[in-house]
């Protein structure tokens, strides 16, 4: 009699089952089987033979699904690594690696997943792919790695987004068995028509917003070998290709690659590990690579590819708002004059205001009290459309807007600051033209966002106002002639050691939406800051050098590792957490606990662990897990290598 360990897509570890004689010799690691789980029959994956037989009743494996393993040896190794590295049960890792449909019966659709003409000719691809002359650049190491079928990791510091998209497409003309990751669904879908035009049925689109039937068909195409190029978002890193030659990660610095639920994996790092396990070449790329990835180039983990730039770039103009003549408190006359000239030439202009709503806060002019969210203790934002004050964190709304100060009862209340609603109103008055606003107040639905992008691409969408939603989740067919970042300093005021890096990357993504001969205005009250100095000169490496010096002094990544633990509970945990922290010795710095309210209104306590040794962080985290192991009212989420603090 043989015994096997099985994992299910739930938050538990492996369970041991007995194998009947009829299945003897048939079971292999990675195969899907049916076995009883609690009071039902569930599908799970065989890990292998059990090293030890547990005491008590052992249930039987009832059925085998398929003749071959659903997950190969490489994917099984990757699963175990994810579980250990991100400190999550193997069942949770499995739930991320295989889609929900794999464990349920899904009706197959009758129509083909890739029709002969899926995109009308009048709607060209949103992203263009160029055939690069690889001989012009020093990519010999990259091509040698691909040809020899060995693992190597490369980081492309791309001169432009078009170059970044075109390199993997050019490489795939010579090879196959590739996964191409994009951080957002909009970008994957924007690239898909161009990939489809070039590679035909070889390419398959895969992301979480596909219907269950479409995902099932996509998996079938990949497993059968009909599609050997997988283009998708974070989940596509687990695409079931039998052999992987290339994994390309576009915009590798993007926070969208980070999963927010357990296990909190980063698809970029998982891509590197899968490449290592399966002897594939990994190509990370970005116009502004993450500082950690650039550091990995200096330590020899990655090879840096930097082809340089010989093309024209948009002009970057830094405006000192302390001395600029203003038409509105937040809007320089220089910006409006430039916008009017571009509009007169029938060009498109873009305004970025990273605050939605009408005004940023309601303040009493007598006692300076600001109306705050009672749960989050952050200022409420005024929304003119429904005449309410809203919290953009937890969703709390106060309506009607108070006429008197809640502290001193004064009637002297003033609306301060500006959000996208006010910007739209003021710009339409100043420019005499209808403006299109794109933010979460307009829509957060995928279909409506697509419609907004189409409207923005039409001739009458010449003035666009938006938040980061516009630059992150939308792909426009056509470039803008001018852009203005109205509250650039807000990027820098986020309490996160990565805020300058994210600010540079965010502004760079706006610049990528401009014509090469266009211009961007950045309004700031601290033009002397190294961020704006380096931005103006397109000198990202000097910016990285400055950032590295600051981080080294504070012992932040890439000179240390971080692990964030979040505790959610109805009761106060600060003292318990502080007591446990005080007992942890060694080379670990523990910051916190920090108490706050989460989006559901519950108590949340954060601990940030910092150390140069990853193993020390994991050991310390296990102490906290053990302390609350049997405490049901306390939920714990561990985030290894967090990207937001």
KEVEXNU-125298 format. One record per residue (C-alpha): x, y, z; residue number from 1. Coordinates in steps of 0.25 Angstrom, whole numbers, always signed. Layout:
REM KEVEXNU-125298
@px X&py Y&pz Z&num NUM
...
REM end
This chain:
REM KEVEXNU-125298
@px +0&py +0&pz +0&num 1
@px +5&py +14&pz -4&num 2
@px +2&py +27&pz +2&num 3
@px +3&py +41&pz -5&num 4
@px +3&py +55&pz -1&num 5
@px -8&py +64&pz -8&num 6
@px -10&py +79&pz -8&num 7
@px -23&py +86&pz -11&num 8
@px -25&py +101&pz -15&num 9
@px -29&py +105&pz -1&num 10
@px -21&py +111&pz +11&num 11
@px -15&py +97&pz +16&num 12
@px -3&py +90&pz +14&num 13
@px -1&py +76&pz +8&num 14
@px -11&py +64&pz +13&num 15
@px -7&py +50&pz +12&num 16
@px -16&py +40&pz +5&num 17
@px -16&py +25&pz +2&num 18
@px -14&py +20&pz -12&num 19
@px -22&py +8&pz -16&num 20
@px -16&py -4&pz -23&num 21
@px -24&py +0&pz -36&num 22
@px -16&py +13&pz -36&num 23
@px -2&py +7&pz -33&num 24
@px +9&py +11&pz -42&num 25
@px +0&py +21&pz -49&num 26
@px +1&py +33&pz -40&num 27
@px +12&py +43&pz -42&num 28
@px +16&py +57&pz -36&num 29
@px +8&py +68&pz -43&num 30
@px -4&py +59&pz -46&num 31
@px -18&py +64&pz -43&num 32
@px -27&py +54&pz -34&num 33
@px -40&py +54&pz -27&num 34
@px -40&py +52&pz -12&num 35
@px -49&py +55&pz +0&num 36
@px -47&py +68&pz +6&num 37
@px -56&py +70&pz +19&num 38
@px -69&py +67&pz +14&num 39
@px -68&py +67&pz -1&num 40
@px -59&py +61&pz -13&num 41
@px -49&py +71&pz -17&num 42
@px -38&py +72&pz -28&num 43
@px -24&py +73&pz -24&num 44
@px -10&py +72&pz -29&num 45
@px +0&py +60&pz -25&num 46
@px +13&py +65&pz -19&num 47
@px +19&py +52&pz -17&num 48
@px +20&py +40&pz -8&num 49
@px +18&py +43&pz +6&num 50
@px +31&py +42&pz +14&num 51
@px +23&py +38&pz +27&num 52
@px +10&py +32&pz +29&num 53
@px +2&py +40&pz +39&num 54
@px -6&py +34&pz +51&num 55
@px -21&py +33&pz +50&num 56
@px -31&py +31&pz +39&num 57
@px -25&py +32&pz +25&num 58
@px -35&py +34&pz +13&num 59
@px -34&py +29&pz -1&num 60
@px -31&py +35&pz -14&num 61
@px -43&py +33&pz -22&num 62
@px -40&py +36&pz -36&num 63
@px -29&py +41&pz -46&num 64
@px -31&py +53&pz -56&num 65
@px -23&py +51&pz -68&num 66
@px -12&py +42&pz -72&num 67
@px -1&py +52&pz -71&num 68
@px +3&py +62&pz -60&num 69
@px -4&py +75&pz -61&num 70
@px +8&py +82&pz -55&num 71
@px +22&py +78&pz -59&num 72
@px +34&py +76&pz -50&num 73
@px +38&py +91&pz -52&num 74
@px +25&py +96&pz -48&num 75
@px +25&py +87&pz -36&num 76
@px +38&py +92&pz -31&num 77
@px +33&py +107&pz -34&num 78
@px +21&py +104&pz -25&num 79
@px +29&py +99&pz -13&num 80
@px +39&py +111&pz -15&num 81
@px +27&py +121&pz -15&num 82
@px +21&py +115&pz -2&num 83
@px +34&py +115&pz +5&num 84
@px +39&py +129&pz +0&num 85
@px +26&py +136&pz +2&num 86
@px +22&py +129&pz +15&num 87
@px +9&py +123&pz +10&num 88
@px +3&py +110&pz +10&num 89
@px +5&py +102&pz -3&num 90
@px -10&py +101&pz -5&num 91
@px -10&py +117&pz -7&num 92
@px +2&py +116&pz -16&num 93
@px -6&py +105&pz -24&num 94
@px -18&py +114&pz -25&num 95
@px -10&py +125&pz -32&num 96
@px -3&py +116&pz -41&num 97
@px -15&py +109&pz -47&num 98
@px -28&py +116&pz -50&num 99
@px -41&py +113&pz -43&num 100
@px -46&py +106&pz -56&num 101
@px -35&py +95&pz -54&num 102
@px -42&py +90&pz -42&num 103
@px -57&py +91&pz -47&num 104
@px -64&py +87&pz -59&num 105
@px -65&py +98&pz -69&num 106
@px -74&py +98&pz -82&num 107
@px -65&py +99&pz -94&num 108
@px -69&py +110&pz -104&num 109
@px -72&py +106&pz -118&num 110
@px -66&py +118&pz -125&num 111
@px -51&py +119&pz -128&num 112
@px -43&py +127&pz -118&num 113
@px -36&py +135&pz -129&num 114
@px -45&py +138&pz -141&num 115
@px -39&py +140&pz -154&num 116
@px -41&py +155&pz -154&num 117
@px -43&py +159&pz -139&num 118
@px -39&py +174&pz -141&num 119
@px -46&py +183&pz -151&num 120
@px -36&py +190&pz -161&num 121
@px -41&py +203&pz -157&num 122
@px -36&py +201&pz -143&num 123
@px -21&py +199&pz -143&num 124
@px -13&py +193&pz -132&num 125
@px -12&py +202&pz -120&num 126
@px +3&py +199&pz -119&num 127
@px +13&py +198&pz -130&num 128
@px +24&py +187&pz -132&num 129
@px +36&py +190&pz -140&num 130
@px +46&py +180&pz -145&num 131
@px +59&py +184&pz -139&num 132
@px +73&py +182&pz -145&num 133
@px +79&py +174&pz -134&num 134
@px +93&py +175&pz -140&num 135
@px +92&py +190&pz -137&num 136
@px +92&py +187&pz -122&num 137
@px +101&py +179&pz -113&num 138
@px +91&py +168&pz -111&num 139
@px +101&py +156&pz -113&num 140
@px +100&py +151&pz -99&num 141
@px +85&py +151&pz -100&num 142
@px +84&py +144&pz -113&num 143
@px +95&py +134&pz -109&num 144
@px +87&py +130&pz -96&num 145
@px +74&py +128&pz -104&num 146
@px +81&py +119&pz -115&num 147
@px +88&py +111&pz -104&num 148
@px +75&py +109&pz -96&num 149
@px +82&py +113&pz -83&num 150
@px +77&py +122&pz -71&num 151
@px +82&py +136&pz -71&num 152
@px +75&py +149&pz -66&num 153
@px +76&py +162&pz -74&num 154
@px +71&py +176&pz -71&num 155
@px +68&py +185&pz -83&num 156
@px +69&py +200&pz -79&num 157
@px +60&py +203&pz -91&num 158
@px +61&py +217&pz -98&num 159
@px +46&py +217&pz -101&num 160
@px +34&py +208&pz -98&num 161
@px +33&py +205&pz -113&num 162
@px +47&py +200&pz -113&num 163
@px +44&py +192&pz -100&num 164
@px +31&py +185&pz -107&num 165
@px +39&py +183&pz -120&num 166
@px +51&py +175&pz -115&num 167
@px +43&py +163&pz -110&num 168
@px +35&py +163&pz -123&num 169
@px +48&py +163&pz -131&num 170
@px +54&py +152&pz -123&num 171
@px +41&py +143&pz -125&num 172
@px +43&py +144&pz -140&num 173
@px +55&py +135&pz -137&num 174
@px +50&py +126&pz -126&num 175
@px +37&py +122&pz -118&num 176
@px +32&py +116&pz -105&num 177
@px +31&py +130&pz -99&num 178
@px +23&py +137&pz -88&num 179
@px +22&py +152&pz -90&num 180
@px +17&py +159&pz -77&num 181
@px +10&py +173&pz -77&num 182
@px +6&py +180&pz -64&num 183
@px -8&py +184&pz -68&num 184
@px -19&py +177&pz -75&num 185
@px -20&py +190&pz -84&num 186
@px -6&py +188&pz -89&num 187
@px -7&py +173&pz -91&num 188
@px -19&py +176&pz -100&num 189
@px -13&py +188&pz -107&num 190
@px -1&py +179&pz -111&num 191
@px -9&py +167&pz -115&num 192
@px -14&py +172&pz -128&num 193
@px +1&py +175&pz -132&num 194
@px +6&py +161&pz -127&num 195
@px -6&py +154&pz -134&num 196
@px -3&py +161&pz -147&num 197
@px +12&py +157&pz -147&num 198
@px +11&py +143&pz -141&num 199
@px -4&py +139&pz -144&num 200
@px -9&py +127&pz -136&num 201
@px +4&py +125&pz -129&num 202
@px +1&py +136&pz -119&num 203
@px -10&py +134&pz -108&num 204
@px -15&py +145&pz -99&num 205
@px -17&py +141&pz -84&num 206
@px -21&py +150&pz -73&num 207
@px -31&py +150&pz -61&num 208
@px -42&py +158&pz -68&num 209
@px -44&py +147&pz -78&num 210
@px -57&py +139&pz -77&num 211
@px -55&py +125&pz -71&num 212
@px -58&py +119&pz -84&num 213
@px -47&py +127&pz -91&num 214
@px -37&py +124&pz -80&num 215
@px -40&py +109&pz -81&num 216
@px -38&py +110&pz -97&num 217
@px -25&py +118&pz -95&num 218
@px -20&py +107&pz -85&num 219
@px -24&py +96&pz -95&num 220
@px -17&py +104&pz -107&num 221
@px -4&py +106&pz -98&num 222
@px -4&py +91&pz -93&num 223
@px -6&py +85&pz -107&num 224
@px +5&py +94&pz -113&num 225
@px -4&py +101&pz -123&num 226
@px +0&py +114&pz -116&num 227
@px +15&py +115&pz -112&num 228
@px +15&py +130&pz -109&num 229
@px +7&py +135&pz -97&num 230
@px +4&py +150&pz -95&num 231
@px -3&py +153&pz -82&num 232
@px -2&py +160&pz -68&num 233
@px +3&py +155&pz -55&num 234
@px -4&py +141&pz -55&num 235
@px +2&py +138&pz -69&num 236
@px +15&py +135&pz -62&num 237
@px +9&py +122&pz -59&num 238
@px +5&py +118&pz -73&num 239
@px +6&py +103&pz -75&num 240
@px +16&py +103&pz -86&num 241
@px +23&py +90&pz -87&num 242
@px +36&py +97&pz -90&num 243
@px +40&py +111&pz -87&num 244
@px +51&py +118&pz -95&num 245
@px +48&py +133&pz -92&num 246
@px +41&py +140&pz -81&num 247
@px +40&py +155&pz -84&num 248
@px +35&py +165&pz -73&num 249
@px +31&py +178&pz -79&num 250
@px +31&py +190&pz -69&num 251
@px +38&py +182&pz -59&num 252
@px +37&py +193&pz -49&num 253
@px +22&py +193&pz -48&num 254
@px +15&py +191&pz -35&num 255
@px +4&py +183&pz -43&num 256
@px +12&py +171&pz -43&num 257
@px +11&py +170&pz -28&num 258
@px -1&py +161&pz -23&num 259
@px -8&py +167&pz -11&num 260
@px -14&py +154&pz -5&num 261
@px -6&py +143&pz +1&num 262
@px +3&py +139&pz -5&num 263
@px +8&py +153&pz -7&num 264
@px +17&py +149&pz -19&num 265
@px +23&py +158&pz -29&num 266
@px +22&py +152&pz -43&num 267
@px +35&py +159&pz -48&num 268
@px +42&py +151&pz -37&num 269
@px +34&py +138&pz -40&num 270
@px +38&py +140&pz -55&num 271
@px +53&py +140&pz -51&num 272
@px +52&py +128&pz -42&num 273
@px +44&py +120&pz -53&num 274
@px +54&py +124&pz -63&num 275
@px +65&py +119&pz -53&num 276
@px +57&py +106&pz -51&num 277
@px +54&py +103&pz -65&num 278
@px +67&py +108&pz -71&num 279
@px +60&py +119&pz -79&num 280
@px +65&py +133&pz -83&num 281
@px +59&py +144&pz -75&num 282
@px +58&py +158&pz -80&num 283
@px +53&py +169&pz -71&num 284
@px +51&py +183&pz -77&num 285
@px +47&py +197&pz -74&num 286
@px +50&py +212&pz -78&num 287
@px +52&py +214&pz -63&num 288
@px +56&py +200&pz -57&num 289
@px +54&py +198&pz -42&num 290
@px +66&py +202&pz -33&num 291
@px +67&py +187&pz -28&num 292
@px +68&py +182&pz -42&num 293
@px +79&py +192&pz -46&num 294
@px +86&py +188&pz -33&num 295
@px +85&py +173&pz -37&num 296
@px +93&py +177&pz -50&num 297
@px +104&py +182&pz -41&num 298
@px +105&py +169&pz -33&num 299
@px +105&py +161&pz -45&num 300
@px +91&py +154&pz -44&num 301
@px +86&py +162&pz -56&num 302
@px +93&py +167&pz -69&num 303
@px +90&py +181&pz -72&num 304
@px +86&py +184&pz -87&num 305
@px +86&py +199&pz -90&num 306
@px +85&py +202&pz -105&num 307
@px +85&py +217&pz -102&num 308
@px +76&py +227&pz -109&num 309
@px +78&py +235&pz -122&num 310
@px +64&py +240&pz -125&num 311
@px +57&py +253&pz -122&num 312
@px +50&py +254&pz -108&num 313
@px +39&py +263&pz -102&num 314
@px +44&py +276&pz -96&num 315
@px +43&py +276&pz -80&num 316
@px +40&py +289&pz -74&num 317
@px +40&py +291&pz -59&num 318
@px +32&py +302&pz -54&num 319
@px +35&py +308&pz -40&num 320
@px +21&py +311&pz -35&num 321
@px +26&py +321&pz -24&num 322
@px +29&py +331&pz -35&num 323
@px +20&py +327&pz -47&num 324
@px +8&py +336&pz -50&num 325
@px -4&py +328&pz -47&num 326
@px -18&py +328&pz -53&num 327
@px -23&py +319&pz -42&num 328
@px -15&py +316&pz -29&num 329
@px -11&py +302&pz -35&num 330
@px -10&py +306&pz -50&num 331
@px +2&py +315&pz -56&num 332
@px -2&py +324&pz -68&num 333
@px +10&py +318&pz -75&num 334
@px +3&py +305&pz -76&num 335
@px -10&py +311&pz -81&num 336
@px -3&py +319&pz -91&num 337
@px +4&py +307&pz -96&num 338
@px -8&py +298&pz -96&num 339
@px -16&py +309&pz -104&num 340
@px -5&py +309&pz -115&num 341
@px -5&py +293&pz -116&num 342
@px -21&py +293&pz -117&num 343
@px -21&py +304&pz -128&num 344
@px -12&py +294&pz -136&num 345
@px -22&py +283&pz -134&num 346
@px -13&py +276&pz -125&num 347
@px -16&py +268&pz -112&num 348
@px -12&py +272&pz -98&num 349
@px -13&py +265&pz -85&num 350
@px -14&py +270&pz -71&num 351
@px -10&py +261&pz -59&num 352
@px -16&py +265&pz -45&num 353
@px -14&py +253&pz -36&num 354
@px -26&py +257&pz -27&num 355
@px -40&py +254&pz -31&num 356
@px -52&py +261&pz -26&num 357
@px -54&py +276&pz -26&num 358
@px -46&py +282&pz -15&num 359
@px -36&py +274&pz -6&num 360
@px -41&py +279&pz +7&num 361
@px -51&py +287&pz +15&num 362
@px -44&py +296&pz +25&num 363
@px -49&py +306&pz +36&num 364
@px -43&py +319&pz +34&num 365
@px -45&py +323&pz +48&num 366
@px -39&py +311&pz +56&num 367
@px -32&py +304&pz +44&num 368
@px -39&py +291&pz +47&num 369
@px -40&py +281&pz +35&num 370
@px -52&py +272&pz +33&num 371
@px -47&py +258&pz +34&num 372
@px -52&py +244&pz +32&num 373
@px -56&py +239&pz +46&num 374
@px -50&py +225&pz +43&num 375
@px -37&py +228&pz +36&num 376
@px -34&py +242&pz +41&num 377
@px -30&py +247&pz +28&num 378
@px -36&py +260&pz +21&num 379
@px -50&py +258&pz +14&num 380
@px -50&py +262&pz -1&num 381
@px -62&py +270&pz -6&num 382
@px -69&py +265&pz -18&num 383
@px -77&py +275&pz -26&num 384
@px -86&py +265&pz -34&num 385
@px -93&py +260&pz -22&num 386
@px -90&py +271&pz -12&num 387
@px -83&py +262&pz -2&num 388
@px -70&py +260&pz +6&num 389
@px -63&py +246&pz +3&num 390
@px -52&py +238&pz +9&num 391
@px -44&py +233&pz -3&num 392
@px -38&py +222&pz +6&num 393
@px -50&py +215&pz +13&num 394
@px -62&py +221&pz +5&num 395
@px -68&py +228&pz +16&num 396
@px -77&py +240&pz +11&num 397
@px -83&py +252&pz +18&num 398
@px -95&py +258&pz +12&num 399
@px -100&py +269&pz +12&num 400
@px -87&py +277&pz +13&num 401
@px -86&py +284&pz +27&num 402
@px -89&py +299&pz +28&num 403
@px -82&py +300&pz +41&num 404
@px -69&py +296&pz +47&num 405
@px -70&py +283&pz +55&num 406
@px -60&py +289&pz +65&num 407
@px -63&py +303&pz +67&num 408
@px -76&py +304&pz +60&num 409
@px -72&py +316&pz +51&num 410
@px -79&py +318&pz +38&num 411
@px -66&py +322&pz +32&num 412
@px -62&py +310&pz +24&num 413
@px -54&py +310&pz +11&num 414
@px -51&py +299&pz +0&num 415
@px -36&py +298&pz -2&num 416
@px -28&py +291&pz -12&num 417
@px -33&py +285&pz -25&num 418
@px -37&py +272&pz -31&num 419
@px -40&py +267&pz -45&num 420
@px -54&py +272&pz -44&num 421
@px -50&py +286&pz -41&num 422
@px -38&py +285&pz -52&num 423
@px -48&py +281&pz -62&num 424
@px -58&py +293&pz -59&num 425
@px -46&py +303&pz -59&num 426
@px -40&py +298&pz -71&num 427
@px -53&py +298&pz -79&num 428
@px -54&py +313&pz -75&num 429
@px -40&py +317&pz -78&num 430
@px -38&py +310&pz -91&num 431
@px -53&py +311&pz -96&num 432
@px -53&py +296&pz -100&num 433
@px -60&py +284&pz -95&num 434
@px -50&py +275&pz -86&num 435
@px -51&py +260&pz -84&num 436
@px -48&py +255&pz -70&num 437
@px -43&py +241&pz -67&num 438
@px -43&py +237&pz -52&num 439
@px -50&py +227&pz -43&num 440
@px -61&py +237&pz -41&num 441
@px -65&py +235&pz -56&num 442
@px -63&py +220&pz -56&num 443
@px -55&py +209&pz -51&num 444
@px -61&py +198&pz -60&num 445
@px -53&py +192&pz -71&num 446
@px -63&py +194&pz -82&num 447
@px -66&py +209&pz -78&num 448
@px -51&py +211&pz -77&num 449
@px -49&py +206&pz -91&num 450
@px -60&py +215&pz -96&num 451
@px -53&py +227&pz -90&num 452
@px -40&py +223&pz -96&num 453
@px -47&py +223&pz -110&num 454
@px -53&py +236&pz -108&num 455
@px -40&py +242&pz -104&num 456
@px -34&py +237&pz -117&num 457
@px -44&py +244&pz -125&num 458
@px -42&py +257&pz -131&num 459
@px -51&py +265&pz -121&num 460
@px -44&py +259&pz -109&num 461
@px -33&py +270&pz -110&num 462
@px -33&py +273&pz -95&num 463
@px -32&py +261&pz -85&num 464
@px -31&py +262&pz -70&num 465
@px -28&py +250&pz -62&num 466
@px -21&py +244&pz -50&num 467
@px -11&py +232&pz -50&num 468
@px -23&py +223&pz -55&num 469
@px -21&py +230&pz -68&num 470
@px -6&py +226&pz -70&num 471
@px -7&py +213&pz -63&num 472
@px -19&py +206&pz -68&num 473
@px -22&py +212&pz -82&num 474
@px -15&py +211&pz -95&num 475
@px -18&py +222&pz -105&num 476
@px -16&py +221&pz -120&num 477
@px -9&py +233&pz -123&num 478
@px +1&py +242&pz -116&num 479
@px -2&py +255&pz -108&num 480
@px +6&py +268&pz -112&num 481
@px +6&py +274&pz -98&num 482
@px +5&py +270&pz -84&num 483
@px +5&py +277&pz -71&num 484
@px +7&py +271&pz -57&num 485
@px -1&py +280&pz -48&num 486
@px +3&py +275&pz -34&num 487
@px +16&py +268&pz -36&num 488
@px +21&py +270&pz -22&num 489
@px +9&py +261&pz -17&num 490
@px +17&py +249&pz -23&num 491
@px +28&py +253&pz -13&num 492
@px +20&py +255&pz -1&num 493
@px +16&py +240&pz +1&num 494
@px +22&py +234&pz +13&num 495
@px +29&py +223&pz +6&num 496
@px +44&py +222&pz +4&num 497
@px +42&py +219&pz -11&num 498
@px +33&py +231&pz -13&num 499
@px +44&py +239&pz -21&num 500
@px +47&py +226&pz -30&num 501
@px +32&py +224&pz -32&num 502
@px +30&py +239&pz -36&num 503
@px +41&py +238&pz -46&num 504
@px +35&py +226&pz -52&num 505
@px +21&py +232&pz -52&num 506
@px +25&py +245&pz -59&num 507
@px +33&py +236&pz -69&num 508
@px +21&py +228&pz -73&num 509
@px +14&py +242&pz -76&num 510
@px +25&py +246&pz -85&num 511
@px +24&py +233&pz -92&num 512
@px +10&py +237&pz -96&num 513
@px +15&py +250&pz -103&num 514
@px +20&py +252&pz -118&num 515
@px +35&py +253&pz -119&num 516
@px +34&py +267&pz -122&num 517
@px +24&py +270&pz -111&num 518
@px +26&py +277&pz -97&num 519
@px +23&py +274&pz -83&num 520
@px +21&py +285&pz -72&num 521
@px +24&py +280&pz -57&num 522
@px +18&py +290&pz -47&num 523
@px +26&py +289&pz -34&num 524
@px +30&py +298&pz -22&num 525
@px +44&py +291&pz -20&num 526
@px +50&py +291&pz -34&num 527
@px +64&py +289&pz -28&num 528
@px +61&py +275&pz -24&num 529
@px +70&py +265&pz -30&num 530
@px +57&py +258&pz -36&num 531
@px +54&py +270&pz -45&num 532
@px +68&py +272&pz -48&num 533
@px +70&py +258&pz -53&num 534
@px +57&py +258&pz -60&num 535
@px +60&py +270&pz -68&num 536
@px +73&py +264&pz -73&num 537
@px +67&py +250&pz -76&num 538
@px +78&py +245&pz -66&num 539
@px +72&py +234&pz -59&num 540
@px +85&py +227&pz -55&num 541
@px +89&py +240&pz -48&num 542
@px +76&py +240&pz -40&num 543
@px +78&py +225&pz -37&num 544
@px +92&py +228&pz -31&num 545
@px +86&py +239&pz -22&num 546
@px +75&py +230&pz -18&num 547
@px +85&py +219&pz -15&num 548
@px +93&py +228&pz -6&num 549
@px +81&py +232&pz +2&num 550
@px +76&py +218&pz +4&num 551
@px +90&py +212&pz +8&num 552
@px +90&py +222&pz +19&num 553
@px +76&py +218&pz +24&num 554
@px +79&py +203&pz +21&num 555
@px +67&py +202&pz +12&num 556
@px +66&py +193&pz -1&num 557
@px +74&py +189&pz -9&num 558
@px +84&py +189&pz +3&num 559
@px +74&py +182&pz +12&num 560
@px +62&py +173&pz +11&num 561
@px +48&py +176&pz +16&num 562
@px +36&py +168&pz +22&num 563
@px +23&py +174&pz +25&num 564
@px +13&py +167&pz +35&num 565
@px -1&py +172&pz +36&num 566
@px -10&py +168&pz +47&num 567
@px -25&py +170&pz +46&num 568
@px -33&py +169&pz +59&num 569
@px -45&py +175&pz +67&num 570
@px -36&py +176&pz +79&num 571
@px -24&py +185&pz +82&num 572
@px -11&py +177&pz +79&num 573
@px +0&py +188&pz +80&num 574
@px +5&py +184&pz +94&num 575
@px +5&py +169&pz +90&num 576
@px +13&py +172&pz +77&num 577
@px +23&py +181&pz +84&num 578
@px +25&py +170&pz +95&num 579
@px +28&py +160&pz +84&num 580
@px +37&py +169&pz +77&num 581
@px +45&py +172&pz +89&num 582
@px +49&py +157&pz +90&num 583
@px +54&py +156&pz +76&num 584
@px +69&py +158&pz +76&num 585
@px +79&py +158&pz +65&num 586
@px +81&py +167&pz +53&num 587
@px +67&py +170&pz +51&num 588
@px +61&py +184&pz +52&num 589
@px +46&py +184&pz +55&num 590
@px +38&py +197&pz +52&num 591
@px +24&py +198&pz +58&num 592
@px +14&py +194&pz +62&num 593
@px +6&py +204&pz +54&num 594
@px -9&py +204&pz +57&num 595
@px -19&py +209&pz +47&num 596
@px -33&py +206&pz +41&num 597
@px -34&py +197&pz +28&num 598
@px -44&py +199&pz +17&num 599
@px -54&py +191&pz +24&num 600
@px -53&py +199&pz +37&num 601
@px -45&py +188&pz +45&num 602
@px -33&py +190&pz +53&num 603
@px -20&py +188&pz +46&num 604
@px -6&py +187&pz +52&num 605
@px +6&py +187&pz +43&num 606
@px +20&py +183&pz +47&num 607
@px +32&py +185&pz +37&num 608
@px +44&py +176&pz +39&num 609
@px +57&py +180&pz +33&num 610
@px +70&py +172&pz +31&num 611
@px +81&py +169&pz +22&num 612
@px +79&py +154&pz +23&num 613
@px +66&py +148&pz +17&num 614
@px +66&py +136&pz +26&num 615
@px +66&py +145&pz +39&num 616
@px +53&py +152&pz +34&num 617
@px +46&py +138&pz +32&num 618
@px +51&py +133&pz +45&num 619
@px +45&py +146&pz +52&num 620
@px +32&py +145&pz +44&num 621
@px +30&py +131&pz +49&num 622
@px +31&py +135&pz +63&num 623
@px +19&py +145&pz +61&num 624
@px +11&py +134&pz +54&num 625
@px +14&py +124&pz +65&num 626
@px +9&py +134&pz +75&num 627
@px -5&py +136&pz +69&num 628
@px -6&py +122&pz +63&num 629
@px -18&py +118&pz +70&num 630
@px -24&py +132&pz +72&num 631
@px -36&py +132&pz +62&num 632
@px -40&py +147&pz +63&num 633
@px -26&py +151&pz +58&num 634
@px -23&py +150&pz +44&num 635
@px -9&py +151&pz +39&num 636
@px -4&py +155&pz +25&num 637
@px +11&py +154&pz +22&num 638
@px +17&py +162&pz +10&num 639
@px +31&py +158&pz +7&num 640
@px +38&py +169&pz -1&num 641
@px +27&py +179&pz +0&num 642
@px +26&py +190&pz -10&num 643
@px +17&py +199&pz -2&num 644
@px +19&py +202&pz +13&num 645
REM end
